[in-house]
Amino acid sequence: MKRIKELLNWTIKDVIKMLIGTLMFCIAINIFVVPNDLYTGGVLGLSQLIRSIVIDIFKLNITFDFSGLIYYLINIPLFIIAYKNLSKSFFFRTLIVISIQTIMLTLIPTVSIIDEKLTNVLVGGLLGGAGLGIILSCGASTGGSDIIGLVFAKKNNELSVGKLGLILNVFIFSITGIMYGLQTMIYSIIYSFVDSLMLDKMHEQNICSTAFIFCKKNPKEINNYIKNELNRDFTYWDAKGGYDDSRTYIIYTALTKYELIKLERKIKECDFNAFMIKSDGVGIKGEFEKKF
């Protein structure tokens, strides 16, 4: 039990964020997607297709959505991929998230609260993408295509989870169009597009950033934090302040937005008067590791 707790390494804040993100995603699916006969794409979309086919073939009259259970079963081989290619912490966190998600998808009623389909698509995409982004920022995922996307994004800086999700959805939406018509396919694609855009905006670990740090005290402590805690490299040099000719230290580093937020907190602890010039969403070429 203690070993698992160490592997999870979640704070109370992380747990709350994870629960909120999972709830947002499940509400998006069960209130804005499923009641409008839409499909999300990815492994969950595949699970929805299997559910619909089973219901049609066996003429079932079921009041709850069991696609979450199908989704859990399909994720079992993907768990193995996550365990081998991503961190053990990510594996256990994802296992917990998918278990909670399966319960929520089963219990939350599939009831539409908005009549207009396009509004459902846009609201569902924004809510679902934000929920997924929050979950990923906690060092976990909802499984499925997220795991595949993270493995590829880790190996290629030009790729992101959202972009790979769209690529993987081509097959799902093609089947959807053939089985349930062009309109269903188009609305499902719009949902997936909005969802992917929102996911990439919220997924801080996927956003590359750079920072110039100007400080007068404790530069070694900041450098050690970047090197030992964030496992990032940096460049630093001594300088002189132009206003009062005082000694100043400049540190330059490239990292993810998620790591940058942690670094900002540390800098305030080391030198409250230090200031930072930062850039988000920058393009980085070369050996830059994305850590998920």
Disulfide bonds with the S-S distance in Angstrom:
none
